[in-house]
Every structure is written in structure tokens, then in C-alpha cells.
Amino acid sequence: MYGGDKCETNLAQTKSDDETGALATGKYEFGKGDGFPKALETAQKYLKQFSRAEDIPDEDVPMQFDWRNIEGYDFTGRVRD
């Protein structure tokens, strides 16, 4: 909130609900769960195939890509001021 008022909002579940790493939000705790290696491979797909971003063919670039949900994992960090 503007004007110096402190407003805390919890936007993400941070603890897993069970040993599989599943969260109440339908996402998984980063780095945990059986599906994480596949999600990491998806996230690093272009990094492993191409040495520069300019080398990626336009037709290979997806129309939408969201780092907040790759195979159910959030690859973003918390926002820092």
C-alpha cells in the first residue's frame, strides 16, 4: 500500500503437504518430488542445445513460456526490492 503503510501478503504456499513435495496450490516445492528432474530438463532445454539465444530458431521458441509453472514447479525467486 502506498504511503508507508505496511501490508504483508502471503502469495505462495511454502511447505509441502506430503512427502511427494505437492503443495496446496497444485504446484510442487522447488527441488523436491519425482517430477523435478523432468522440470529441470524442460527449463534448461535451450541452454543445453544452443550456446547463444540468437542461435535458437524462431519456430522452436514457444508462443508462451512461464517460469512460474514449469511442470508444476516455480523457477522464480522471491521479488527483491
C-alpha positions as CSV (number, residue, x, y, z in Angstrom):
1,M,0.0,0.0,0.0
2,Y,1.3,3.5,-0.8
3,G,2.1,6.0,1.9
4,G,4.4,3.9,4.0
5,D,1.7,1.6,5.4
6,K,3.0,-1.9,5.8
7,C,0.9,-4.5,4.0
8,E,2.1,-8.1,4.1
9,T,0.6,-10.6,1.7
10,N,1.5,-14.3,1.5
11,L,1.2,-15.2,-2.1
12,A,2.7,-18.6,-2.1
13,Q,2.5,-21.8,-0.2
14,T,6.0,-22.6,1.1
15,K,5.7,-26.0,2.8
16,S,4.8,-29.3,1.1
17,D,1.6,-31.1,2.1
18,D,3.2,-34.5,1.9
19,E,6.4,-36.3,1.3
20,T,6.0,-36.1,-2.5
21,G,6.5,-32.3,-2.4
22,A,3.0,-31.5,-3.6
23,L,1.8,-28.1,-2.4
24,A,-1.8,-27.0,-1.6
25,T,-1.6,-24.6,-4.6
26,G,-1.2,-27.6,-7.0
27,K,2.4,-26.8,-7.5
28,Y,5.5,-28.6,-6.1
29,E,8.1,-27.5,-3.7
30,F,11.2,-26.4,-5.8
31,G,13.8,-29.2,-6.0
32,K,11.6,-31.9,-4.4
33,G,9.4,-34.6,-5.8
34,D,9.9,-37.2,-8.5
35,G,9.0,-34.8,-11.3
36,F,11.7,-32.2,-10.6
37,P,14.4,-33.7,-12.9
38,K,12.0,-33.6,-15.8
39,A,11.0,-30.0,-15.0
40,L,14.7,-29.0,-14.7
41,E,15.4,-30.6,-18.1
42,T,12.5,-28.6,-19.6
43,A,13.8,-25.4,-18.1
44,Q,17.3,-26.0,-19.4
45,K,16.2,-27.2,-22.8
46,Y,17.5,-24.3,-24.8
47,L,20.6,-23.8,-22.6
48,K,21.8,-27.3,-23.4
49,Q,21.1,-27.2,-27.1
50,F,22.3,-23.7,-28.0
51,S,25.3,-21.6,-26.9
52,R,23.6,-18.3,-27.7
53,A,20.0,-17.1,-27.7
54,E,20.4,-15.8,-31.2
55,D,21.0,-19.4,-32.4
56,I,17.5,-20.7,-31.4
57,P,15.3,-20.9,-34.5
58,D,12.2,-18.8,-34.3
59,E,9.9,-21.8,-35.0
60,D,11.4,-23.6,-31.9
61,V,10.5,-20.7,-29.5
62,P,7.1,-21.4,-27.7
63,M,4.4,-18.8,-28.0
64,Q,4.1,-18.7,-24.2
65,F,6.6,-19.6,-21.5
66,D,6.1,-19.1,-17.8
67,W,8.9,-19.6,-15.4
68,R,6.4,-19.7,-12.5
69,N,4.9,-23.0,-13.8
70,I,7.2,-25.5,-15.5
71,E,5.9,-29.0,-15.0
72,G,4.3,-27.7,-11.8
73,Y,7.5,-26.1,-10.4
74,D,8.1,-22.4,-9.9
75,F,11.6,-21.5,-11.1
76,T,11.4,-17.8,-10.0
77,G,12.7,-16.5,-6.7
78,R,11.0,-14.1,-4.4
79,V,10.8,-10.4,-5.5
80,R,13.6,-8.3,-4.0
81,D,13.4,-4.5,-3.6
